[in-house]
Amino acid sequence: MRSENDGKVTALIMAGKRSGVLDPLAERAGVAQKCVVPVGGMPMIERVVANVAASPQIGEIRVVAHEPDEIAAIPSIAKLQAEGRLVFKPGAFNLVDSVFAGAEGADYPLLITTADNCLWLPEDFSEFADKAIASKAGAAAALAHKEDVRAADPQGQSRFYEFSDGGYSNCNAYWIGSPEALSAAEIMRGGGQFVKFPGRIAKAFGVINLIRFFLGWGTKEKLFAQVSRRFGFKLVPIEMSHGHCAIDVDNERTFEVTEKLLAKRLATA
């Protein structure tokens, strides 16, 4: 396993599905898995792959999926696979083990995102990579400021992490700088969504940090620094410039928001 990637970043796109459960959006669209549901006239995984591939910072693209055949049948993805730019990796039973499976044998650093991050543009992926590299982080998470998210669309997100320097939303994009830092993926073992499930913060970050989090003690940088000491390497928050980075396709509401924002983007292009 190499720690250099010719100056490029390896992208892991998480496109798995819950075992034995058909996502409501997939059921409505008549497809086998959520990641191929059309959003703005294009399967969401196709849109994410295209924007990842267009970022000059990204080298190899790894799609981690339980059912790759349906994804591989998309012509633009098949083309990248034939060119050797994109490979499929098998999804595991849960999100964290899927990340480990996707990262096996990869060149570092890794940029991890999800197949429903349909609003991210190539420049967003580049911004996240550039800021993570500049921070010299072992691991990082992308966040968007509450005001920016609401400016993108008032219905885009309903829950935010509150710090002393403001409210922020998770953007479902993560940075792993080295094989040693891969242990940070354990943070996601419960599936994330810490605002909905506070016990996951305690399990991932420790009870004291859970208390600090809910009392709003300190900035996001301070809390991440405290968590860094727990993990033994530098874990940093990366604030994204655009609120749309925090809006992904989770349900019918965010599907409609995403379609509206994509239509607006096309109209002003």
C-alpha positions in Angstrom: 0.0 0.0 0.0 1.5 3.3 -1.0 1.0 6.6 0.8 1.5 8.7 -2.3 -0.7 8.9 -5.3 1.2 11.0 -7.8 -0.2 14.2 -6.3 -3.8 12.9 -6.7 -6.5 11.9 -4.3 -8.3 8.6 -4.3 -12.1 9.0 -4.2 -14.3 6.5 -2.4 -18.0 6.8 -3.4 -20.2 4.9 -1.0 -23.1 3.5 -3.1 -24.2 0.6 -0.9 -27.7 -0.4 0.2 -29.3 -1.7 3.4 -29.6 -5.4 3.4 -33.1 -6.6 2.7 -34.5 -3.1 2.6 -35.7 -1.4 -0.6 -35.3 2.4 -0.3 -38.7 4.2 -0.8 -37.2 6.4 -3.5 -35.8 3.4 -5.3 -39.2 1.6 -5.1 -40.9 4.6 -6.5 -38.4 4.9 -9.4 -38.6 1.2 -10.2 -34.9 0.5 -9.6 -33.1 -1.9 -7.3 -31.1 0.6 -5.2 -31.3 4.2 -4.3 -28.0 5.3 -5.9 -29.4 4.8 -9.4 -32.6 6.8 -8.8 -32.8 9.6 -11.4 -32.4 13.1 -9.9 -32.6 16.0 -12.3 -32.8 13.6 -15.2 -29.7 11.6 -14.3 -29.0 8.7 -11.9 -27.6 10.2 -8.8 -24.5 8.0 -8.8 -23.8 9.1 -12.4 -23.9 12.7 -11.4 -21.6 12.2 -8.4 -19.1 10.2 -10.4 -19.1 12.8 -13.2 -18.4 15.7 -10.8 -15.7 13.7 -8.9 -14.0 12.7 -12.1 -14.0 16.4 -13.3 -12.1 17.5 -10.2 -8.4 17.8 -11.2 -7.4 16.7 -7.7 -9.0 13.3 -8.0 -7.1 10.3 -9.4 -8.6 6.8 -9.0 -12.3 6.5 -8.3 -13.6 3.6 -6.2 -17.3 2.9 -6.1 -18.2 0.8 -3.1 -21.4 -1.1 -3.9 -23.4 -4.2 -3.0 -25.0 -4.4 -6.5 -22.4 -3.0 -8.9 -24.0 -4.4 -12.2 -26.9 -1.9 -12.2 -24.4 0.9 -11.7 -21.8 -0.4 -14.2 -24.5 -0.5 -16.9 -24.6 3.3 -16.9 -22.6 4.2 -20.1 -20.5 7.1 -18.6 -19.5 4.9 -15.7 -18.8 2.0 -18.0 -16.5 4.3 -20.0 -14.5 5.3 -16.9 -14.3 1.7 -15.9 -13.0 0.7 -19.3 -10.4 3.5 -19.1 -9.1 2.1 -15.8 -10.1 5.3 -14.0 -12.9 3.7 -12.0 -13.1 0.4 -10.1 -15.8 -1.3 -8.1 -15.2 -2.5 -4.6 -17.7 -4.8 -2.7 -19.8 -3.3 0.0 -19.8 -4.9 3.4 -22.4 -5.4 6.1 -22.2 -1.9 7.5 -20.8 1.5 6.5 -17.5 1.4 8.3 -16.6 -2.1 7.1 -17.6 -0.9 3.6 -15.1 2.0 3.9 -12.4 -0.4 5.0 -13.2 -2.7 2.1 -13.1 0.2 -0.3 -9.8 1.5 1.1 -8.0 -1.8 0.8 -4.9 -1.4 -1.3 -5.8 2.2 -2.1 -3.3 5.1 -2.5 -3.7 7.8 0.0 -5.1 10.4 0.7 -8.7 9.3 0.4 -11.7 11.5 -0.1 -14.9 9.7 0.9 -18.3 10.8 -0.2 -21.7 9.3 -0.8 -23.7 8.5 -4.0 -26.5 10.9 -2.9 -24.3 14.0 -2.7 -25.8 15.2 -6.0 -25.3 18.9 -5.5 -21.5 18.8 -5.1 -19.7 20.3 -8.1 -16.1 19.5 -9.2 -14.9 22.7 -7.6 -16.5 21.6 -4.3 -14.5 18.4 -4.3 -11.4 20.4 -5.2 -12.0 22.9 -2.4 -12.4 20.1 0.2 -9.2 18.3 -1.0 -7.2 21.6 -1.1 -8.3 22.6 2.4 -7.7 19.2 3.8 -4.2 19.0 2.3 -3.4 22.5 3.5 -4.5 21.6 7.1 -2.1 18.6 7.1 -5.0 16.7 8.7 -4.9 13.0 9.5 -8.6 13.0 9.0 -11.2 15.7 8.3 -15.0 16.2 7.8 -16.7 18.7 5.6 -19.2 21.1 7.3 -21.4 23.9 6.0 -22.5 26.9 8.0 -26.2 27.0 8.9 -26.7 30.4 7.2 -25.2 29.1 4.0 -27.3 26.0 4.0 -30.5 27.9 4.6 -29.5 30.4 1.9 -29.1 27.5 -0.5 -32.6 26.3 0.4 -34.6 26.8 3.7 -35.8 23.2 3.5 -32.4 21.7 2.7 -31.6 20.7 6.3 -33.6 20.8 9.5 -30.9 19.8 12.1 -27.5 21.4 12.8 -24.6 20.9 15.1 -24.3 23.9 17.4 -20.9 25.3 18.4 -20.0 28.5 20.0 -19.0 29.8 16.6 -22.4 28.9 15.0 -24.5 26.1 13.7 -23.1 23.7 11.1 -24.3 20.8 9.1 -22.4 17.7 8.0 -21.8 17.4 4.3 -21.2 13.6 4.0 -17.7 14.1 2.8 -14.6 12.9 4.7 -10.8 12.9 4.4 -8.4 10.1 5.4 -4.8 11.2 5.1 -3.0 8.0 5.7 -3.6 4.3 6.5 -3.0 5.0 10.2 -5.8 7.6 10.2 -8.3 5.1 8.7 -9.4 4.3 12.3 -11.3 7.6 12.1 -13.9 5.7 10.0 -15.0 4.2 13.2 -16.8 7.5 13.8 -19.3 6.4 11.2 -20.0 2.9 12.5 -23.4 3.9 13.9 -24.3 5.4 10.6 -23.5 9.0 11.5 -26.6 11.3 12.1 -25.2 12.4 15.4 -27.8 15.1 15.9 -30.6 12.6 15.7 -28.8 10.0 17.8 -26.7 11.6 20.6 -25.5 8.3 22.0 -23.4 7.9 18.8 -21.4 11.0 19.8 -20.6 9.5 23.2 -19.5 6.2 21.6 -17.4 7.8 18.9 -16.0 10.9 20.7 -16.4 10.2 24.4 -18.9 11.3 27.1 -17.1 14.5 28.0 -17.1 15.6 24.4 -20.8 14.8 24.2 -21.4 17.1 27.1 -19.3 19.8 25.6 -21.1 19.4 22.3 -24.6 19.8 23.7 -23.6 22.7 25.9 -22.0 24.5 23.0 -18.7 24.8 24.8 -16.1 26.0 22.4 -15.7 26.3 18.6 -15.9 23.4 16.2 -12.1 23.6 16.0 -11.7 23.3 19.7 -14.0 20.3 19.9 -12.2 18.6 16.9 -8.9 19.3 18.7 -10.2 17.5 21.8 -11.4 14.6 19.7 -8.0 14.5 18.0 -6.4 13.7 21.3 -8.8 10.8 21.7 -7.8 9.4 18.3 -4.1 10.2 18.5 -3.9 12.2 15.2 -5.1 15.5 13.8 -8.8 15.5 13.0 -10.1 18.8 11.6 -13.4 20.4 10.4 -13.4 21.8 6.9 -15.9 24.6 6.3 -17.2 24.5 2.8 -17.9 27.7 0.9 -21.4 26.7 -0.3 -24.4 25.6 1.7 -25.6 23.2 -1.1 -22.8 20.8 0.0 -24.8 19.9 3.1 -27.9 18.9 1.1 -28.1 15.3 0.0 -30.9 13.0 -1.2 -32.1 11.3 2.0 -35.9 11.3 1.5 -38.7 12.7 -0.5 -38.3 16.2 0.9 -34.6 16.5 0.1 -35.2 14.8 -3.3 -37.5 17.7 -4.2 -35.1 20.3 -2.8 -32.3 18.8 -4.8 -34.3 18.6 -8.0 -35.3 22.3 -7.5 -31.7 23.4 -7.0 -30.5 21.4 -10.0 -33.2 23.0 -12.2 -32.2 26.5 -10.9 -28.5 25.7 -11.6 -29.3 24.6 -15.2 -31.4 27.7 -15.8 -28.6 30.0 -14.8 -25.8 28.1 -16.6 
